[in-house]
Amino acid sequence: MPLLCISLLALLLLPLCLSCDRPPKDVINDYRAIVHTHLHNTREAIETLLRNSSCSGFSHRLPNCSDDRDVVGTLHNLSCKMKRSRLPHTEKLAESVLNSLWCKCPETTTRGPGVKTRHTTRKKRDENGRRIETRKRCRVMAMLSTMTECYAKLNLNTVSDT
């Protein structure tokens, strides 16, 4: 019985510790001071890496900022996705967004020791690796555009509230 009570209490408190309740005005102030620079630098770095590639063949299903009520949640979701992409140029941006929102990404499970991986020939792996990297970079570019849109919407909402 005590274990059940503890489990229920943990489930009740879990959403409180995962919520991002930072006031939008503070988020915008951090954007102007810190995040904007990281967003700009990341966009330039990814554009440079994609200069000989096209993103037109890839479709990306990403959350957007059409819902005015959860712009901060969308930014949180995008920055966690960006952090999981593990591209070297996105780490600083993802961390600065998460810090400005006062949020952390939910923990992800890793592969256990019993999970088998596929083996392919080196040439095939290299060709697929280049395609996967290009797809990741294109996805990050889409995330950057959506983040810029979210911050613009958040900025408009905080300006109109004052």
TIRONU-590447 format. One record per residue (C-alpha): residue number from 0; residue in three letters; x negated, y, z negated. Coordinates in steps of 0.2 Angstrom, whole numbers. Each point is the difference from the previous one (the first is absolute). Last residue first. Layout:
BEGIN
+-----+------+-------+-------+-------+
! seq ! type !     X !     Y !     Z !
+-----+------+-------+-------+-------+
! NUM !  ala !     X !     Y !     Z !
...
+-----+------+-------+-------+-------+
END
This chain:
BEGIN
+-----+------+-------+-------+-------+
! seq ! type !     X !     Y !     Z !
+-----+------+-------+-------+-------+
! 161 !  thr !   -11 !   227 !   111 !
! 160 !  asp !     9 !   -16 !     7 !
! 159 !  ser !    -2 !     6 !    18 !
! 158 !  val !   -19 !     0 !    -1 !
! 157 !  thr !     0 !   -17 !    -9 !
! 156 !  asn !    11 !    -8 !    14 !
! 155 !  leu !   -10 !     8 !    14 !
! 154 !  asn !   -17 !    -7 !    -8 !
! 153 !  leu !     8 !   -17 !    -2 !
! 152 !  lys !     5 !     0 !    18 !
! 151 !  ala !   -17 !     5 !     5 !
! 150 !  tyr !    -8 !   -13 !   -11 !
! 149 !  cys !    11 !   -13 !     7 !
! 148 !  glu !    -4 !     5 !    18 !
! 147 !  thr !   -19 !    -1 !    -4 !
! 146 !  met !     2 !   -17 !    -8 !
! 145 !  thr !    10 !    -6 !    16 !
! 144 !  ser !   -14 !     6 !    11 !
! 143 !  leu !   -13 !    -8 !   -11 !
! 142 !  met !    10 !   -16 !     0 !
! 141 !  ala !     1 !    -1 !    19 !
! 140 !  met !   -19 !     3 !     1 !
! 139 !  val !    -2 !   -14 !   -13 !
! 138 !  arg !    10 !   -12 !    11 !
! 137 !  cys !   -11 !     5 !    15 !
! 136 !  arg !   -16 !    -4 !   -10 !
! 135 !  lys !     7 !   -17 !    -6 !
! 134 !  arg !     5 !    -4 !    18 !
! 133 !  thr !   -17 !     5 !     6 !
! 132 !  glu !    -8 !   -11 !   -14 !
! 131 !  ile !    11 !   -15 !     5 !
! 130 !  arg !    -5 !     2 !    18 !
! 129 !  arg !   -18 !     1 !    -4 !
! 128 !  gly !     1 !   -15 !   -12 !
! 127 !  asn !    10 !   -10 !    13 !
! 126 !  glu !   -14 !     2 !    13 !
! 125 !  asp !   -13 !    -4 !   -14 !
! 124 !  arg !     9 !   -15 !    -6 !
! 123 !  lys !     2 !    -7 !    18 !
! 122 !  lys !   -19 !     2 !     3 !
! 121 !  arg !    -5 !    -8 !   -17 !
! 120 !  thr !    11 !   -15 !     2 !
! 119 !  thr !    14 !    -3 !   -12 !
! 118 !  his !     2 !    -6 !   -18 !
! 117 !  arg !    16 !     2 !    -9 !
! 116 !  thr !     0 !     3 !   -19 !
! 115 !  lys !     6 !   -13 !   -13 !
! 114 !  val !     7 !     5 !   -16 !
! 113 !  gly !    -5 !   -10 !   -15 !
! 112 !  pro !   -11 !    13 !    -8 !
! 111 !  gly !    14 !    12 !    -2 !
! 110 !  arg !     4 !    14 !    12 !
! 109 !  thr !     3 !    17 !    -8 !
! 108 !  thr !    16 !     7 !    -8 !
! 107 !  thr !     4 !    18 !     2 !
! 106 !  glu !     1 !    12 !   -14 !
! 105 !  pro !    12 !    14 !     2 !
! 104 !  cys !    -8 !    16 !     5 !
! 103 !  lys !    -3 !    14 !   -13 !
! 102 !  cys !     9 !    16 !    -2 !
! 101 !  trp !    -4 !    17 !    -7 !
! 100 !  leu !     6 !     8 !    16 !
!  99 !  ser !   -16 !    10 !     2 !
!  98 !  asn !   -10 !   -15 !    -5 !
!  97 !  leu !     9 !   -11 !    13 !
!  96 !  val !    -3 !    13 !    14 !
!  95 !  ser !   -18 !     2 !    -5 !
!  94 !  glu !    -3 !   -19 !    -1 !
!  93 !  ala !     8 !    -3 !    18 !
!  92 !  leu !   -10 !    14 !     7 !
!  91 !  lys !   -17 !    -5 !    -7 !
!  90 !  glu !     3 !   -18 !     5 !
!  89 !  thr !     6 !     3 !    18 !
!  88 !  his !   -17 !     2 !     9 !
!  87 !  pro !    -6 !   -17 !    -4 !
!  86 !  leu !    15 !   -10 !     6 !
!  85 !  arg !     6 !   -11 !   -13 !
!  84 !  ser !    18 !    -1 !     7 !
!  83 !  arg !     6 !    -3 !   -18 !
!  82 !  lys !    -4 !    18 !    -5 !
!  81 !  met !    10 !     6 !    15 !
!  80 !  lys !    15 !   -10 !    -5 !
!  79 !  cys !    -2 !     7 !   -18 !
!  78 !  ser !    -1 !    17 !     7 !
!  77 !  leu !    16 !    -3 !    11 !
!  76 !  asn !    10 !    -6 !   -15 !
!  75 !  his !    -5 !    14 !   -11 !
!  74 !  leu !     4 !    13 !    13 !
!  73 !  thr !    17 !    -8 !     3 !
!  72 !  gly !     3 !     0 !   -19 !
!  71 !  val !    -4 !    19 !     0 !
!  70 !  val !    12 !     3 !    14 !
!  69 !  asp !    14 !    -9 !    -9 !
!  68 !  arg !    15 !    12 !    -1 !
!  67 !  asp !    -3 !     8 !    17 !
!  66 !  asp !     3 !   -16 !     9 !
!  65 !  ser !    -7 !     3 !    18 !
!  64 !  cys !   -18 !    -2 !    -7 !
!  63 !  asn !    -4 !   -16 !    10 !
!  62 !  pro !    -4 !   -17 !    -5 !
!  61 !  leu !   -11 !    -9 !    13 !
!  60 !  arg !     4 !   -13 !    13 !
!  59 !  his !   -15 !     2 !    12 !
!  58 !  ser !     1 !    -4 !    18 !
!  57 !  phe !   -17 !    -3 !    10 !
!  56 !  gly !    -2 !     1 !    19 !
!  55 !  ser !    -1 !    19 !     0 !
!  54 !  cys !   -15 !     1 !   -12 !
!  53 !  ser !   -13 !     2 !    13 !
!  52 !  ser !   -18 !    -2 !    -2 !
!  51 !  asn !   -16 !     9 !     5 !
!  50 !  arg !     2 !    15 !   -12 !
!  49 !  leu !     7 !   -12 !   -14 !
!  48 !  leu !   -15 !     1 !   -12 !
!  47 !  thr !    -1 !    19 !     2 !
!  46 !  glu !    19 !     1 !    -3 !
!  45 !  ile !    -3 !   -10 !   -16 !
!  44 !  ala !   -14 !    12 !    -6 !
!  43 !  glu !    10 !    15 !     4 !
!  42 !  arg !    16 !    -6 !    -8 !
!  41 !  thr !   -10 !    -5 !   -16 !
!  40 !  asn !    -8 !    17 !    -1 !
!  39 !  his !    17 !     9 !     2 !
!  38 !  leu !     8 !   -10 !   -13 !
!  37 !  his !   -14 !     1 !   -12 !
!  36 !  thr !     0 !    19 !     2 !
!  35 !  his !    19 !     1 !    -3 !
!  34 !  val !    -1 !   -11 !   -15 !
!  33 !  ile !   -11 !    11 !   -11 !
!  32 !  ala !     7 !    18 !    -3 !
!  31 !  arg !    15 !     1 !    11 !
!  30 !  tyr !     6 !   -17 !    -3 !
!  29 !  asp !    -4 !     1 !   -19 !
!  28 !  asn !    12 !    16 !     0 !
!  27 !  ile !    13 !   -10 !    10 !
!  26 !  val !     0 !   -14 !   -13 !
!  25 !  asp !     1 !    13 !   -14 !
!  24 !  lys !    16 !     7 !     8 !
!  23 !  pro !     7 !   -17 !     3 !
!  22 !  pro !     0 !    -4 !   -18 !
!  21 !  arg !    -9 !   -16 !    -4 !
!  20 !  asp !    12 !   -14 !    -4 !
!  19 !  cys !    -8 !   -14 !     9 !
!  18 !  ser !     8 !   -16 !    -7 !
!  17 !  leu !    -9 !   -16 !    -3 !
!  16 !  cys !    -1 !     2 !   -20 !
!  15 !  leu !    19 !     4 !    -1 !
!  14 !  pro !     4 !   -14 !    12 !
!  13 !  leu !    -9 !   -13 !   -11 !
!  12 !  leu !     8 !     6 !   -16 !
!  11 !  leu !    16 !   -10 !     2 !
!  10 !  leu !    -9 !   -16 !     7 !
!   9 !  ala !   -12 !     1 !   -15 !
!   8 !  leu !    14 !     1 !   -12 !
!   7 !  leu !     9 !   -15 !     8 !
!   6 !  ser !   -16 !   -10 !    -1 !
!   5 !  ile !    -3 !     4 !   -18 !
!   4 !  cys !    18 !    -5 !    -5 !
!   3 !  leu !    -1 !   -16 !    10 !
!   2 !  leu !   -17 !    -4 !    -9 !
!   1 !  pro !     8 !     4 !   -17 !
!   0 !  met !    14 !   -13 !     4 !
+-----+------+-------+-------+-------+
END
